[in-house]
Amino acid sequence: MPWHTEDVEAVFESVDSSPEGLDTDEAARRLEEHGANEIHTGAARGPLRVFLAQFTSALIWVLIAAAALSLVVGHAVDAILIGIILLANGVFGFVQEYRAEQSLEALRELSAPEVVVRRGGEERSVPATELVPGDVLVLGEGDVVPADARLVETHSIEVDEAALTGESVPVSKSTGTLPAETALAERSNTVYRGTSVTRGRADAVVVGTGMETEMGAIATELLGAEETQTPLQRSLDALGRRLGVAVIVLAAIVIPVLVYGGTSWVQAGLTGVSLAVAAIPEGLPAIVTLTLALGVRKMADENALVRTLPAVEALGAVDVVCTDKTGTLTEGEMRVQAGWVYDETVDLEEGSGDGDADPGAPASDGGEMPETAESVAAAGTGDRVGLLLEIGALCNDATAEDGDPTERALVAAAADHGIDVAALRDERERVDELPFSAERKRMATVHDDVVYVKGAPEVVLERSTRILGDDGPVELDDAGRDRIREQVETFAADALRVLAFAYKPRDDDGDIDENLVFVGLQGLMDPPRREVRDAIADTHRAGIGVKMITGDNAVTAAAVAREVGIESDVMTGSEVAELSESELQDRVEEIDVFARAEPVHKVRILQALQALGYSVAMTGDGVNDAPALKNADVGIAMGIRGTDVAKQASDIVLLDDNYATIRTAISRGRKIFDNVWKFVAYLLSANAAEVALVFIASLFGYLVLPAVQLLWINLLTDGLPALALGTDPAGDVMEREPRSRDAGIIDREMLTFIGGAGLVVTVVMLGLLVYVLDGAASVTPYAMTMVFTGFVVFEFLKLYVVRWSRDTPLVSNRWLGLAVAASLALHLSVLYTPLSEYFGTVPLGLADWGVLGAALLVGLGPLLGVGWLVKRHTGHHDDGAGSDGDDADLSPGAAG
């Protein structure tokens, strides 16, 4: 029911209650009828279910099958190695994800444990879970609202609704009725579960509990959110399925060919199975996990805490960032930006004094207050600005740390300009006051010799008869009033919240706040972070669009957007609600600023972008952001201002709440993808060459690279060198366009490298085999050792080619050099130690190494040619971003 449209009497009638509240028996009956005032979390995943979920990808199942085959054919060591890799991956993933499904639990914690209600005309405390529709809440400053309720009586109450609506400042509440179309953030006669009272007190009748609250609606959204796979997860799954089919086909072809060539069924079966195992990059999951883990550690150092490993790489794939405004693009706290005294504007931001007029010295630093307006004006604008700041500090109940955000900002502005606020308050003790209320829209404080007033400009203006000018107070005529109104409109157009300030001598006649001397205006706002504009420019340059979605009003949203470099028309949440899905998809690309957005609007905007093929990162800090965070390709929560619900629904938490950290994290994600790309290309090209070499040689009756040697090559290439690739630096990845949402890790460039490098290695090794066989009818141990060693050394050379193809500085990774040296030492041990007996190798002489060197030189040129082809196309993804494969414009202009 639209409770905000009903008057108080109608609401009481609808819920069958009264201002005295329900009696105890009726409350108990309704509790049984409606259930506890709790948020339902749904079925939670237990530890075993989370652990088993780590083994659901196609690649993992292929590796499990490979381990079983290895065990069957007697390669227990390889089976054990694969098993250890799988177990380590499962444990690591379990630790990362065990708490990932806890987002709804935090919604329970938003309820106050005890609340004050009026039952049978008496006030009493009851558990918040026992609230029922019809209960009358008694709310006071500092209370967390435990249920949705319609206000029936208010006393200067203000409520912080940022967690629900995104509104950056507390909102005043009243009891009047509102139009049906009033947005959630503007429903001033209703309070909502999970919000908090920052000032005043009120009575309110409960109209919704548990899942029937706005918080309950958000919980329902979270329950319906589907888990999404990252691009890397989708790619590895596809790779696993293809490898599974490929190894079956491979074994089915190789075994009959070998038997036909004279090999025994046992040896042919052993070779076929080993070749199938060799075709699978066993180390790939471990290397991906390690690379992502290293990225997680580095991102934590850069103030980005990653909750799920795949999100690291997924962040590097996004092409649209939907960001909240308050605390992310802005500082997250109100500050005085500008002042105005008749008729000069002053820059008051952070005590800079760089405006149209110099604020000069404050009117007082705790010393004697000028007793007449003439003495204030004698020193010019500086003293008048000082008086303006002093009124803001004294007509004020806050400190720099506690209290209403707007009042804290006024105190901070005074302190920034040299006023000792604590000393001033001690000296000018308050003897009386007229407290602020939503109805009066002003506050007055009485001191020994003066009355200070602050409030809404129009309210203060209509109570002022004079204005403080250069030569003291003068009569405030119509022209002066028009000039003040013009300045208020100027400040408001810049998204400033404007307050007016006035005074009068205490011995003046009239009411406490009548016959005032108008002093000036202060304009406040939550200012943009200084570094955000450059960060957004960097994001745009990387081909990533930025869309601001906020609960604030359209004027504020547009002004902040302009300040940070987002140029766009503004669409409101109500306008979003009026559009069909197809209409929203038509508009969402060209609109970059959305104001007065409610949870359902954020999710619709997100889904419209995803339907167009965009990979979307969504930021947020409030409970209202949780559904969008959960549905996004990458959800990013704020660590400082963020609610537990937002953090637990997210993939990444920003420890500093700063958009600039998102830019850094995207760069890190792209670097991680580059490293994953390099070792996947490296491993698969090696496996392709192994399979091709053995298969082609078998067609001519040669059994080259027996099972133990194939597995040894895999151990060396899948081992230390591939792991070291995970620590590689990268080129300027932010100069590239985003890769396609559906392109996958095995893209055109990788297929070029796998096919080209695999072909080069296969041809060179076949040539080497022909040379060392010298017409022999069968493969000798010497020939086998030469091909075996040549393959290993060629793979080490290829490491540096694959890095060069992705613009990685060749000598920038000392760990890679150590890994290659260690792996080469391991290989030498199977040539020159008793281990050679197990591998069927013989020692090689200096001349043999010369032959291998010549073979490497022959293959180096073509291999560099393959690397050049890949390098030429790296970063230019023009295969479209749409889910249907159609071309899509991913430029900053189109994406945001």
Salt bridges, closest charged atoms under 4 A:
ASP16 OD2 - ARG30 NH2 3.79
GLU26 OE2 - ARG29 NH2 2.77
GLU26 OE2 - ARG30 NE 2.68
GLU33 OE1 - ARG29 NH1 3.14
GLU33 OE2 - HIS34 NE2 3.83
GLU38 OE1 - ARG108 NH1 3.70
GLU97 OE1 - ARG45 NH2 4.00
GLU101 OE1 - LYS630 NZ 3.58
GLU105 OE1 - ARG108 NE 3.69
GLU123 OE2 - ARG118 NH2 3.50
ASP135 OD2 - ARG119 NH2 2.72
GLU153 OE2 - HIS155 NE2 2.87
GLU158 OE1 - ARG199 NE 3.75
GLU161 OE2 - LYS173 NZ 2.71
GLU167 OE1 - ARG596 NH1 2.76
GLU186 OE2 - ARG596 NE 2.91
ASP203 OD2 - ARG118 NH2 3.21
GLU227 OE2 - LYS630 NZ 3.77
GLU302 OE2 - ARG668 NH2 2.62
GLU313 OE2 - ARG739 NH2 1.88
GLU333 OE2 - ARG335 NE 3.49
ASP343 OD1 - ARG483 NE 3.02
GLU344 OE2 - ARG384 NH2 3.61
GLU350 OE2 - ARG335 NH1 2.65
GLU350 OE1 - ARG530 NH2 2.91
GLU390 OE1 - ARG428 NH1 3.65
ASP397 OD1 - ARG430 NH1 2.82
GLU407 OE2 - ARG199 NH2 3.57
GLU407 OE2 - LYS454 NZ 2.72
GLU433 OE2 - ARG430 NH1 3.50
GLU458 OE2 - ARG485 NH2 3.27
GLU462 OE2 - ARG463 NH1 2.61
ASP470 OD1 - ARG384 NH2 2.73
ASP482 OD1 - ARG485 NH1 3.39
GLU486 OE1 - ARG483 NH1 3.93
ASP508 OD2 - ARG466 NH2 3.30
ASP513 OD2 - ARG442 NE 2.28
GLU514 OE2 - ARG463 NE 3.82
ASP538 OD1 - ARG541 NH2 2.36
ASP538 OD2 - ARG663 NH1 2.44
ASP552 OD2 - LYS325 NZ 2.68
GLU581 OE2 - ARG604 NE 3.27
GLU590 OE2 - ARG587 NE 3.08
ASP592 OD1 - LYS547 NZ 2.76
ASP621 OD2 - ARG641 NE 3.57
ASP625 OD1 - LYS602 NZ 2.07
ASP633 OD1 - ARG741 NH1 3.04
ASP674 OD1 - ARG736 NH1 2.85
ASP674 OD1 - ARG806 NH2 2.72
ASP728 OD2 - LYS678 NZ 2.93
ASP728 OD2 - ARG803 NE 2.73
GLU735 OE2 - ARG541 NE 3.41
GLU749 OE2 - ARG748 NH2 3.69
GLU795 OE1 - LYS798 NZ 2.87
ASP807 OD1 - LYS871 NZ 2.39
